[in-house]
Amino acid sequence: MVKEEIISQIKARLEEIRPFLQEDEGDVEFQGFDEVSGYVSIKLLGNCLTCPLSKMTVRGGIERVLMNISPGIKRVEEIRG
């Protein structure tokens, strides 16, 4: 699978996840994908920034969903700031 195809699928999956985050006044934004490391970069927005469960949302939710797209995706990293 080529990088552009993976990015397209990542964005589509984030669109599926987004409504669940928005229910609690949060959101997620795609920042990038490094095919060498396999890392997807995302930015949490709104209430997700201060939520004590945000790490669990990233690891147990977003990362789990995105890693099912391709074996090339190894980790999801949250960018702050």
PyMOL Python script that loads the backbone (N, CA, C, O; Angstrom):
from pymol import cmd

cmd.read_pdbstr("""\
ATOM      1  N   MET A   1       0.850  -1.176   0.000  1.00  0.00           N
ATOM      2  CA  MET A   1       0.000   0.000   0.000  1.00  0.00           C
ATOM      3  C   MET A   1       0.899   1.243   0.000  1.00  0.00           C
ATOM      4  O   MET A   1       1.827   1.334   0.803  1.00  0.00           O
ATOM      5  N   VAL A   2       0.634   2.180  -0.877  1.00  0.00           N
ATOM      6  CA  VAL A   2       1.458   3.374  -0.979  1.00  0.00           C
ATOM      7  C   VAL A   2       1.061   4.394   0.084  1.00  0.00           C
ATOM      8  O   VAL A   2      -0.049   4.367   0.615  1.00  0.00           O
ATOM      9  N   LYS A   3       1.997   5.292   0.380  1.00  0.00           N
ATOM     10  CA  LYS A   3       1.808   6.263   1.451  1.00  0.00           C
ATOM     11  C   LYS A   3       0.521   7.074   1.284  1.00  0.00           C
ATOM     12  O   LYS A   3      -0.205   7.274   2.257  1.00  0.00           O
ATOM     13  N   GLU A   4       0.231   7.535   0.093  1.00  0.00           N
ATOM     14  CA  GLU A   4      -0.965   8.357  -0.135  1.00  0.00           C
ATOM     15  C   GLU A   4      -2.240   7.575   0.176  1.00  0.00           C
ATOM     16  O   GLU A   4      -3.209   8.126   0.698  1.00  0.00           O
ATOM     17  N   GLU A   5      -2.221   6.291  -0.149  1.00  0.00           N
ATOM     18  CA  GLU A   5      -3.365   5.422   0.122  1.00  0.00           C
ATOM     19  C   GLU A   5      -3.561   5.235   1.629  1.00  0.00           C
ATOM     20  O   GLU A   5      -4.686   5.266   2.127  1.00  0.00           O
ATOM     21  N   ILE A   6      -2.453   5.040   2.344  1.00  0.00           N
ATOM     22  CA  ILE A   6      -2.517   4.892   3.802  1.00  0.00           C
ATOM     23  C   ILE A   6      -3.046   6.176   4.431  1.00  0.00           C
ATOM     24  O   ILE A   6      -3.909   6.126   5.307  1.00  0.00           O
ATOM     25  N   ILE A   7      -2.536   7.321   3.993  1.00  0.00           N
ATOM     26  CA  ILE A   7      -2.984   8.605   4.535  1.00  0.00           C
ATOM     27  C   ILE A   7      -4.472   8.803   4.279  1.00  0.00           C
ATOM     28  O   ILE A   7      -5.198   9.268   5.158  1.00  0.00           O
ATOM     29  N   SER A   8      -4.917   8.461   3.111  1.00  0.00           N
ATOM     30  CA  SER A   8      -6.335   8.580   2.783  1.00  0.00           C
ATOM     31  C   SER A   8      -7.187   7.723   3.719  1.00  0.00           C
ATOM     32  O   SER A   8      -8.239   8.162   4.184  1.00  0.00           O
ATOM     33  N   GLN A   9      -6.735   6.513   3.990  1.00  0.00           N
ATOM     34  CA  GLN A   9      -7.470   5.619   4.884  1.00  0.00           C
ATOM     35  C   GLN A   9      -7.415   6.106   6.331  1.00  0.00           C
ATOM     36  O   GLN A   9      -8.395   5.983   7.067  1.00  0.00           O
ATOM     37  N   ILE A  10      -6.276   6.657   6.737  1.00  0.00           N
ATOM     38  CA  ILE A  10      -6.158   7.223   8.088  1.00  0.00           C
ATOM     39  C   ILE A  10      -7.175   8.346   8.259  1.00  0.00           C
ATOM     40  O   ILE A  10      -7.904   8.386   9.251  1.00  0.00           O
ATOM     41  N   LYS A  11      -7.221   9.249   7.296  1.00  0.00           N
ATOM     42  CA  LYS A  11      -8.155  10.381   7.377  1.00  0.00           C
ATOM     43  C   LYS A  11      -9.605   9.900   7.403  1.00  0.00           C
ATOM     44  O   LYS A  11     -10.432  10.460   8.123  1.00  0.00           O
ATOM     45  N   ALA A  12      -9.912   8.875   6.628  1.00  0.00           N
ATOM     46  CA  ALA A  12     -11.276   8.331   6.602  1.00  0.00           C
ATOM     47  C   ALA A  12     -11.644   7.727   7.958  1.00  0.00           C
ATOM     48  O   ALA A  12     -12.761   7.918   8.441  1.00  0.00           O
ATOM     49  N   ARG A  13     -10.715   7.006   8.568  1.00  0.00           N
ATOM     50  CA  ARG A  13     -10.979   6.411   9.881  1.00  0.00           C
ATOM     51  C   ARG A  13     -11.131   7.485  10.953  1.00  0.00           C
ATOM     52  O   ARG A  13     -11.970   7.360  11.845  1.00  0.00           O
ATOM     53  N   LEU A  14     -10.315   8.546  10.868  1.00  0.00           N
ATOM     54  CA  LEU A  14     -10.444   9.635  11.839  1.00  0.00           C
ATOM     55  C   LEU A  14     -11.805  10.317  11.708  1.00  0.00           C
ATOM     56  O   LEU A  14     -12.379  10.759  12.703  1.00  0.00           O
ATOM     57  N   GLU A  15     -12.315  10.400  10.490  1.00  0.00           N
ATOM     58  CA  GLU A  15     -13.651  10.971  10.283  1.00  0.00           C
ATOM     59  C   GLU A  15     -14.720  10.103  10.952  1.00  0.00           C
ATOM     60  O   GLU A  15     -15.731  10.619  11.428  1.00  0.00           O
ATOM     61  N   GLU A  16     -14.497   8.799  10.987  1.00  0.00           N
ATOM     62  CA  GLU A  16     -15.431   7.888  11.650  1.00  0.00           C
ATOM     63  C   GLU A  16     -15.364   8.028  13.172  1.00  0.00           C
ATOM     64  O   GLU A  16     -16.377   7.892  13.858  1.00  0.00           O
ATOM     65  N   ILE A  17     -14.168   8.300  13.695  1.00  0.00           N
ATOM     66  CA  ILE A  17     -13.947   8.432  15.139  1.00  0.00           C
ATOM     67  C   ILE A  17     -14.425   9.795  15.652  1.00  0.00           C
ATOM     68  O   ILE A  17     -14.946   9.903  16.763  1.00  0.00           O
ATOM     69  N   ARG A  18     -14.243  10.814  14.841  1.00  0.00           N
ATOM     70  CA  ARG A  18     -14.499  12.213  15.221  1.00  0.00           C
ATOM     71  C   ARG A  18     -15.843  12.440  15.932  1.00  0.00           C
ATOM     72  O   ARG A  18     -15.857  13.115  16.962  1.00  0.00           O
ATOM     73  N   PRO A  19     -16.973  11.909  15.434  1.00  0.00           N
ATOM     74  CA  PRO A  19     -18.252  12.181  16.110  1.00  0.00           C
ATOM     75  C   PRO A  19     -18.284  11.741  17.576  1.00  0.00           C
ATOM     76  O   PRO A  19     -18.938  12.383  18.398  1.00  0.00           O
ATOM     77  N   PHE A  20     -17.588  10.660  17.905  1.00  0.00           N
ATOM     78  CA  PHE A  20     -17.552  10.194  19.291  1.00  0.00           C
ATOM     79  C   PHE A  20     -16.800  11.178  20.184  1.00  0.00           C
ATOM     80  O   PHE A  20     -17.184  11.396  21.333  1.00  0.00           O
ATOM     81  N   LEU A  21     -15.743  11.765  19.663  1.00  0.00           N
ATOM     82  CA  LEU A  21     -14.994  12.766  20.418  1.00  0.00           C
ATOM     83  C   LEU A  21     -15.794  14.067  20.530  1.00  0.00           C
ATOM     84  O   LEU A  21     -15.770  14.734  21.565  1.00  0.00           O
ATOM     85  N   GLN A  22     -16.489  14.412  19.470  1.00  0.00           N
ATOM     86  CA  GLN A  22     -17.261  15.654  19.448  1.00  0.00           C
ATOM     87  C   GLN A  22     -18.446  15.607  20.406  1.00  0.00           C
ATOM     88  O   GLN A  22     -18.921  16.653  20.848  1.00  0.00           O
ATOM     89  N   GLU A  23     -18.926  14.413  20.730  1.00  0.00           N
ATOM     90  CA  GLU A  23     -20.003  14.279  21.711  1.00  0.00           C
ATOM     91  C   GLU A  23     -19.595  14.874  23.054  1.00  0.00           C
ATOM     92  O   GLU A  23     -20.441  15.361  23.803  1.00  0.00           O
ATOM     93  N   ASP A  24     -18.311  14.836  23.355  1.00  0.00           N
ATOM     94  CA  ASP A  24     -17.776  15.376  24.611  1.00  0.00           C
ATOM     95  C   ASP A  24     -16.994  16.670  24.387  1.00  0.00           C
ATOM     96  O   ASP A  24     -16.119  17.028  25.175  1.00  0.00           O
ATOM     97  N   GLU A  25     -17.330  17.367  23.288  1.00  0.00           N
ATOM     98  CA  GLU A  25     -16.702  18.660  22.956  1.00  0.00           C
ATOM     99  C   GLU A  25     -15.207  18.535  22.655  1.00  0.00           C
ATOM    100  O   GLU A  25     -14.448  19.478  22.876  1.00  0.00           O
ATOM    101  N   GLY A  26     -14.790  17.379  22.153  1.00  0.00           N
ATOM    102  CA  GLY A  26     -13.405  17.176  21.754  1.00  0.00           C
ATOM    103  C   GLY A  26     -13.316  16.980  20.252  1.00  0.00           C
ATOM    104  O   GLY A  26     -14.323  17.042  19.546  1.00  0.00           O
ATOM    105  N   ASP A  27     -12.107  16.744  19.770  1.00  0.00           N
ATOM    106  CA  ASP A  27     -11.908  16.493  18.351  1.00  0.00           C
ATOM    107  C   ASP A  27     -10.494  15.962  18.134  1.00  0.00           C
ATOM    108  O   ASP A  27      -9.674  15.955  19.052  1.00  0.00           O
ATOM    109  N   VAL A  28     -10.224  15.524  16.920  1.00  0.00           N
ATOM    110  CA  VAL A  28      -8.907  15.019  16.543  1.00  0.00           C
ATOM    111  C   VAL A  28      -8.579  15.545  15.154  1.00  0.00           C
ATOM    112  O   VAL A  28      -9.455  15.697  14.303  1.00  0.00           O
ATOM    113  N   GLU A  29      -7.303  15.817  14.948  1.00  0.00           N
ATOM    114  CA  GLU A  29      -6.841  16.347  13.662  1.00  0.00           C
ATOM    115  C   GLU A  29      -5.613  15.550  13.217  1.00  0.00           C
ATOM    116  O   GLU A  29      -4.681  15.352  13.997  1.00  0.00           O
ATOM    117  N   PHE A  30      -5.616  15.100  11.973  1.00  0.00           N
ATOM    118  CA  PHE A  30      -4.471  14.396  11.395  1.00  0.00           C
ATOM    119  C   PHE A  30      -3.333  15.389  11.183  1.00  0.00           C
ATOM    120  O   PHE A  30      -3.550  16.482  10.659  1.00  0.00           O
ATOM    121  N   GLN A  31      -2.127  15.012  11.587  1.00  0.00           N
ATOM    122  CA  GLN A  31      -0.951  15.863  11.411  1.00  0.00           C
ATOM    123  C   GLN A  31       0.050  15.302  10.415  1.00  0.00           C
ATOM    124  O   GLN A  31       0.717  16.059   9.710  1.00  0.00           O
ATOM    125  N   GLY A  32       0.159  13.973  10.353  1.00  0.00           N
ATOM    126  CA  GLY A  32       1.114  13.403   9.406  1.00  0.00           C
ATOM    127  C   GLY A  32       1.322  11.914   9.598  1.00  0.00           C
ATOM    128  O   GLY A  32       0.892  11.325  10.589  1.00  0.00           O
ATOM    129  N   PHE A  33       1.997  11.320   8.618  1.00  0.00           N
ATOM    130  CA  PHE A  33       2.360   9.909   8.672  1.00  0.00           C
ATOM    131  C   PHE A  33       3.771   9.753   8.157  1.00  0.00           C
ATOM    132  O   PHE A  33       4.078  10.162   7.038  1.00  0.00           O
ATOM    133  N   ASP A  34       4.639   9.159   8.972  1.00  0.00           N
ATOM    134  CA  ASP A  34       6.025   8.895   8.587  1.00  0.00           C
ATOM    135  C   ASP A  34       6.129   7.412   8.251  1.00  0.00           C
ATOM    136  O   ASP A  34       6.074   6.562   9.140  1.00  0.00           O
ATOM    137  N   GLU A  35       6.278   7.105   6.967  1.00  0.00           N
ATOM    138  CA  GLU A  35       6.287   5.702   6.560  1.00  0.00           C
ATOM    139  C   GLU A  35       7.559   4.966   6.997  1.00  0.00           C
ATOM    140  O   GLU A  35       7.560   3.736   7.056  1.00  0.00           O
ATOM    141  N   VAL A  36       8.629   5.685   7.301  1.00  0.00           N
ATOM    142  CA  VAL A  36       9.862   5.033   7.759  1.00  0.00           C
ATOM    143  C   VAL A  36       9.676   4.494   9.178  1.00  0.00           C
ATOM    144  O   VAL A  36       9.998   3.337   9.449  1.00  0.00           O
ATOM    145  N   SER A  37       9.154   5.331  10.089  1.00  0.00           N
ATOM    146  CA  SER A  37       8.948   4.905  11.473  1.00  0.00           C
ATOM    147  C   SER A  37       7.615   4.199  11.671  1.00  0.00           C
ATOM    148  O   SER A  37       7.449   3.423  12.612  1.00  0.00           O
ATOM    149  N   GLY A  38       6.661   4.471  10.776  1.00  0.00           N
ATOM    150  CA  GLY A  38       5.319   3.917  10.924  1.00  0.00           C
ATOM    151  C   GLY A  38       4.460   4.692  11.893  1.00  0.00           C
ATOM    152  O   GLY A  38       3.412   4.207  12.322  1.00  0.00           O
ATOM    153  N   TYR A  39       4.894   5.907  12.249  1.00  0.00           N
ATOM    154  CA  TYR A  39       4.171   6.722  13.225  1.00  0.00           C
ATOM    155  C   TYR A  39       3.169   7.640  12.540  1.00  0.00           C
ATOM    156  O   TYR A  39       3.473   8.300  11.547  1.00  0.00           O
ATOM    157  N   VAL A  40       1.955   7.659  13.106  1.00  0.00           N
ATOM    158  CA  VAL A  40       0.916   8.591  12.703  1.00  0.00           C
ATOM    159  C   VAL A  40       0.888   9.687  13.759  1.00  0.00           C
ATOM    160  O   VAL A  40       0.855   9.394  14.955  1.00  0.00           O
ATOM    161  N   SER A  41       0.902  10.935  13.333  1.00  0.00           N
ATOM    162  CA  SER A  41       0.838  12.067  14.260  1.00  0.00           C
ATOM    163  C   SER A  41      -0.561  12.658  14.211  1.00  0.00           C
ATOM    164  O   SER A  41      -1.109  12.924  13.141  1.00  0.00           O
ATOM    165  N   ILE A  42      -1.130  12.857  15.408  1.00  0.00           N
ATOM    166  CA  ILE A  42      -2.444  13.465  15.517  1.00  0.00           C
ATOM    167  C   ILE A  42      -2.391  14.582  16.552  1.00  0.00           C
ATOM    168  O   ILE A  42      -1.470  14.653  17.366  1.00  0.00           O
ATOM    169  N   LYS A  43      -3.384  15.440  16.505  1.00  0.00           N
ATOM    170  CA  LYS A  43      -3.511  16.496  17.493  1.00  0.00           C
ATOM    171  C   LYS A  43      -4.916  16.404  18.070  1.00  0.00           C
ATOM    172  O   LYS A  43      -5.901  16.437  17.332  1.00  0.00           O
ATOM    173  N   LEU A  44      -5.005  16.289  19.391  1.00  0.00           N
ATOM    174  CA  LEU A  44      -6.300  16.302  20.046  1.00  0.00           C
ATOM    175  C   LEU A  44      -6.704  17.751  20.271  1.00  0.00           C
ATOM    176  O   LEU A  44      -5.861  18.609  20.532  1.00  0.00           O
ATOM    177  N   LEU A  45      -7.997  18.013  20.167  1.00  0.00           N
ATOM    178  CA  LEU A  45      -8.513  19.373  20.279  1.00  0.00           C
ATOM    179  C   LEU A  45      -9.663  19.425  21.280  1.00  0.00           C
ATOM    180  O   LEU A  45     -10.210  18.392  21.666  1.00  0.00           O
ATOM    181  N   GLY A  46     -10.023  20.634  21.695  1.00  0.00           N
ATOM    182  CA  GLY A  46     -11.163  20.833  22.578  1.00  0.00           C
ATOM    183  C   GLY A  46     -10.954  20.187  23.935  1.00  0.00           C
ATOM    184  O   GLY A  46      -9.862  20.243  24.501  1.00  0.00           O
ATOM    185  N   ASN A  47     -12.018  19.570  24.456  1.00  0.00           N
ATOM    186  CA  ASN A  47     -11.953  18.955  25.780  1.00  0.00           C
ATOM    187  C   ASN A  47     -10.974  17.793  25.851  1.00  0.00           C
ATOM    188  O   ASN A  47     -10.555  17.410  26.943  1.00  0.00           O
ATOM    189  N   CYS A  48     -10.606  17.233  24.723  1.00  0.00           N
ATOM    190  CA  CYS A  48      -9.633  16.130  24.716  1.00  0.00           C
ATOM    191  C   CYS A  48      -8.276  16.582  25.254  1.00  0.00           C
ATOM    192  O   CYS A  48      -7.511  15.766  25.769  1.00  0.00           O
ATOM    193  N   LEU A  49      -7.976  17.866  25.139  1.00  0.00           N
ATOM    194  CA  LEU A  49      -6.685  18.382  25.599  1.00  0.00           C
ATOM    195  C   LEU A  49      -6.520  18.267  27.107  1.00  0.00           C
ATOM    196  O   LEU A  49      -5.416  18.026  27.595  1.00  0.00           O
ATOM    197  N   THR A  50      -7.600  18.435  27.841  1.00  0.00           N
ATOM    198  CA  THR A  50      -7.514  18.438  29.304  1.00  0.00           C
ATOM    199  C   THR A  50      -8.125  17.189  29.933  1.00  0.00           C
ATOM    200  O   THR A  50      -8.136  17.058  31.157  1.00  0.00           O
ATOM    201  N   CYS A  51      -8.626  16.287  29.125  1.00  0.00           N
ATOM    202  CA  CYS A  51      -9.272  15.084  29.637  1.00  0.00           C
ATOM    203  C   CYS A  51      -8.229  14.126  30.225  1.00  0.00           C
ATOM    204  O   CYS A  51      -7.227  13.829  29.575  1.00  0.00           O
ATOM    205  N   PRO A  52      -8.463  13.640  31.460  1.00  0.00           N
ATOM    206  CA  PRO A  52      -7.507  12.699  32.056  1.00  0.00           C
ATOM    207  C   PRO A  52      -7.468  11.348  31.335  1.00  0.00           C
ATOM    208  O   PRO A  52      -6.538  10.568  31.539  1.00  0.00           O
ATOM    209  N   LEU A  53      -8.456  11.068  30.505  1.00  0.00           N
ATOM    210  CA  LEU A  53      -8.490   9.798  29.767  1.00  0.00           C
ATOM    211  C   LEU A  53      -7.957   9.924  28.342  1.00  0.00           C
ATOM    212  O   LEU A  53      -8.082   8.984  27.557  1.00  0.00           O
ATOM    213  N   SER A  54      -7.368  11.062  27.994  1.00  0.00           N
ATOM    214  CA  SER A  54      -6.927  11.274  26.615  1.00  0.00           C
ATOM    215  C   SER A  54      -5.864  10.267  26.167  1.00  0.00           C
ATOM    216  O   SER A  54      -5.866   9.849  25.009  1.00  0.00           O
ATOM    217  N   LYS A  55      -4.964   9.873  27.059  1.00  0.00           N
ATOM    218  CA  LYS A  55      -3.952   8.875  26.683  1.00  0.00           C
ATOM    219  C   LYS A  55      -4.611   7.539  26.351  1.00  0.00           C
ATOM    220  O   LYS A  55      -4.187   6.843  25.428  1.00  0.00           O
ATOM    221  N   MET A  56      -5.640   7.188  27.098  1.00  0.00           N
ATOM    222  CA  MET A  56      -6.364   5.956  26.821  1.00  0.00           C
ATOM    223  C   MET A  56      -7.131   6.078  25.502  1.00  0.00           C
ATOM    224  O   MET A  56      -7.251   5.104  24.760  1.00  0.00           O
ATOM    225  N   THR A  57      -7.644   7.262  25.216  1.00  0.00           N
ATOM    226  CA  THR A  57      -8.337   7.491  23.946  1.00  0.00           C
ATOM    227  C   THR A  57      -7.376   7.286  22.786  1.00  0.00           C
ATOM    228  O   THR A  57      -7.723   6.660  21.784  1.00  0.00           O
ATOM    229  N   VAL A  58      -6.160   7.821  22.926  1.00  0.00           N
ATOM    230  CA  VAL A  58      -5.159   7.691  21.859  1.00  0.00           C
ATOM    231  C   VAL A  58      -4.716   6.240  21.706  1.00  0.00           C
ATOM    232  O   VAL A  58      -4.740   5.698  20.601  1.00  0.00           O
ATOM    233  N   ARG A  59      -4.312   5.608  22.804  1.00  0.00           N
ATOM    234  CA  ARG A  59      -3.761   4.240  22.721  1.00  0.00           C
ATOM    235  C   ARG A  59      -4.834   3.177  22.488  1.00  0.00           C
ATOM    236  O   ARG A  59      -4.717   2.359  21.576  1.00  0.00           O
ATOM    237  N   GLY A  60      -5.868   3.195  23.311  1.00  0.00           N
ATOM    238  CA  GLY A  60      -6.864   2.132  23.258  1.00  0.00           C
ATOM    239  C   GLY A  60      -7.924   2.331  22.196  1.00  0.00           C
ATOM    240  O   GLY A  60      -8.605   1.380  21.813  1.00  0.00           O
ATOM    241  N   GLY A  61      -8.070   3.540  21.721  1.00  0.00           N
ATOM    242  CA  GLY A  61      -9.092   3.825  20.733  1.00  0.00           C
ATOM    243  C   GLY A  61      -8.514   4.127  19.368  1.00  0.00           C
ATOM    244  O   GLY A  61      -8.573   3.301  18.457  1.00  0.00           O
ATOM    245  N   ILE A  62      -7.954   5.316  19.235  1.00  0.00           N
ATOM    246  CA  ILE A  62      -7.466   5.792  17.938  1.00  0.00           C
ATOM    247  C   ILE A  62      -6.349   4.907  17.389  1.00  0.00           C
ATOM    248  O   ILE A  62      -6.396   4.499  16.228  1.00  0.00           O
ATOM    249  N   GLU A  63      -5.352   4.610  18.210  1.00  0.00           N
ATOM    250  CA  GLU A  63      -4.230   3.790  17.733  1.00  0.00           C
ATOM    251  C   GLU A  63      -4.707   2.401  17.311  1.00  0.00           C
ATOM    252  O   GLU A  63      -4.298   1.898  16.265  1.00  0.00           O
ATOM    253  N   ARG A  64      -5.553   1.790  18.104  1.00  0.00           N
ATOM    254  CA  ARG A  64      -6.054   0.442  17.792  1.00  0.00           C
ATOM    255  C   ARG A  64      -6.770   0.427  16.435  1.00  0.00           C
ATOM    256  O   ARG A  64      -6.573  -0.481  15.627  1.00  0.00           O
ATOM    257  N   VAL A  65      -7.598   1.441  16.202  1.00  0.00           N
ATOM    258  CA  VAL A  65      -8.343   1.529  14.935  1.00  0.00           C
ATOM    259  C   VAL A  65      -7.388   1.755  13.760  1.00  0.00           C
ATOM    260  O   VAL A  65      -7.501   1.093  12.728  1.00  0.00           O
ATOM    261  N   LEU A  66      -6.457   2.686  13.917  1.00  0.00           N
ATOM    262  CA  LEU A  66      -5.566   3.026  12.808  1.00  0.00           C
ATOM    263  C   LEU A  66      -4.571   1.909  12.486  1.00  0.00           C
ATOM    264  O   LEU A  66      -4.210   1.723  11.324  1.00  0.00           O
ATOM    265  N   MET A  67      -4.130   1.173  13.490  1.00  0.00           N
ATOM    266  CA  MET A  67      -3.168   0.097  13.233  1.00  0.00           C
ATOM    267  C   MET A  67      -3.790  -1.045  12.431  1.00  0.00           C
ATOM    268  O   MET A  67      -3.068  -1.851  11.843  1.00  0.00           O
ATOM    269  N   ASN A  68      -5.102  -1.121  12.401  1.00  0.00           N
ATOM    270  CA  ASN A  68      -5.775  -2.147  11.597  1.00  0.00           C
ATOM    271  C   ASN A  68      -5.796  -1.812  10.112  1.00  0.00           C
ATOM    272  O   ASN A  68      -6.142  -2.665   9.294  1.00  0.00           O
ATOM    273  N   ILE A  69      -5.434  -0.594   9.753  1.00  0.00           N
ATOM    274  CA  ILE A  69      -5.413  -0.172   8.352  1.00  0.00           C
ATOM    275  C   ILE A  69      -4.300  -0.864   7.585  1.00  0.00           C
ATOM    276  O   ILE A  69      -4.508  -1.391   6.493  1.00  0.00           O
ATOM    277  N   SER A  70      -3.103  -0.852   8.186  1.00  0.00           N
ATOM    278  CA  SER A  70      -1.932  -1.346   7.484  1.00  0.00           C
ATOM    279  C   SER A  70      -0.877  -1.804   8.496  1.00  0.00           C
ATOM    280  O   SER A  70      -0.746  -1.201   9.561  1.00  0.00           O
ATOM    281  N   PRO A  71      -0.122  -2.866   8.176  1.00  0.00           N
ATOM    282  CA  PRO A  71       0.965  -3.269   9.061  1.00  0.00           C
ATOM    283  C   PRO A  71       2.081  -2.225   9.114  1.00  0.00           C
ATOM    284  O   PRO A  71       2.959  -2.291   9.974  1.00  0.00           O
ATOM    285  N   GLY A  72       2.042  -1.260   8.189  1.00  0.00           N
ATOM    286  CA  GLY A  72       3.031  -0.186   8.182  1.00  0.00           C
ATOM    287  C   GLY A  72       2.810   0.851   9.266  1.00  0.00           C
ATOM    288  O   GLY A  72       3.697   1.656   9.549  1.00  0.00           O
ATOM    289  N   ILE A  73       1.630   0.838   9.877  1.00  0.00           N
ATOM    290  CA  ILE A  73       1.345   1.772  10.975  1.00  0.00           C
ATOM    291  C   ILE A  73       1.736   1.094  12.279  1.00  0.00           C
ATOM    292  O   ILE A  73       1.170   0.067  12.651  1.00  0.00           O
ATOM    293  N   LYS A  74       2.714   1.683  12.972  1.00  0.00           N
ATOM    294  CA  LYS A  74       3.274   1.081  14.185  1.00  0.00           C
ATOM    295  C   LYS A  74       2.806   1.753  15.472  1.00  0.00           C
ATOM    296  O   LYS A  74       2.724   1.110  16.519  1.00  0.00           O
ATOM    297  N   ARG A  75       2.497   3.054  15.393  1.00  0.00           N
ATOM    298  CA  ARG A  75       2.164   3.807  16.608  1.00  0.00           C
ATOM    299  C   ARG A  75       1.450   5.101  16.224  1.00  0.00           C
ATOM    300  O   ARG A  75       1.617   5.619  15.120  1.00  0.00           O
ATOM    301  N   VAL A  76       0.658   5.604  17.153  1.00  0.00           N
ATOM    302  CA  VAL A  76       0.019   6.902  17.000  1.00  0.00           C
ATOM    303  C   VAL A  76       0.587   7.809  18.077  1.00  0.00           C
ATOM    304  O   VAL A  76       0.553   7.481  19.263  1.00  0.00           O
ATOM    305  N   GLU A  77       1.103   8.936  17.660  1.00  0.00           N
ATOM    306  CA  GLU A  77       1.692   9.911  18.576  1.00  0.00           C
ATOM    307  C   GLU A  77       0.847  11.160  18.616  1.00  0.00           C
ATOM    308  O   GLU A  77       0.441  11.680  17.576  1.00  0.00           O
ATOM    309  N   GLU A  78       0.581  11.644  19.821  1.00  0.00           N
ATOM    310  CA  GLU A  78      -0.159  12.883  19.985  1.00  0.00           C
ATOM    311  C   GLU A  78       0.819  14.055  20.010  1.00  0.00           C
ATOM    312  O   GLU A  78       1.801  14.044  20.751  1.00  0.00           O
ATOM    313  N   ILE A  79       0.540  15.048  19.199  1.00  0.00           N
ATOM    314  CA  ILE A  79       1.328  16.286  19.176  1.00  0.00           C
ATOM    315  C   ILE A  79       0.623  17.307  20.042  1.00  0.00           C
ATOM    316  O   ILE A  79      -0.570  17.549  19.858  1.00  0.00           O
ATOM    317  N   ARG A  80       1.314  17.895  20.958  1.00  0.00           N
ATOM    318  CA  ARG A  80       0.753  18.938  21.831  1.00  0.00           C
ATOM    319  C   ARG A  80       1.318  20.286  21.416  1.00  0.00           C
ATOM    320  O   ARG A  80       2.453  20.399  20.954  1.00  0.00           O
ATOM    321  N   GLY A  81       0.491  21.296  21.596  1.00  0.00           N
ATOM    322  CA  GLY A  81       0.963  22.665  21.364  1.00  0.00           C
ATOM    323  C   GLY A  81       0.669  23.231  20.007  1.00  0.00           C
ATOM    324  O   GLY A  81       1.029  24.374  19.724  1.00  0.00           O
TER     325      GLY A  81
END
""", "prot")
cmd.dss("prot")
cmd.show_as("cartoon", "prot")
cmd.util.cbc("prot")
cmd.orient("prot")
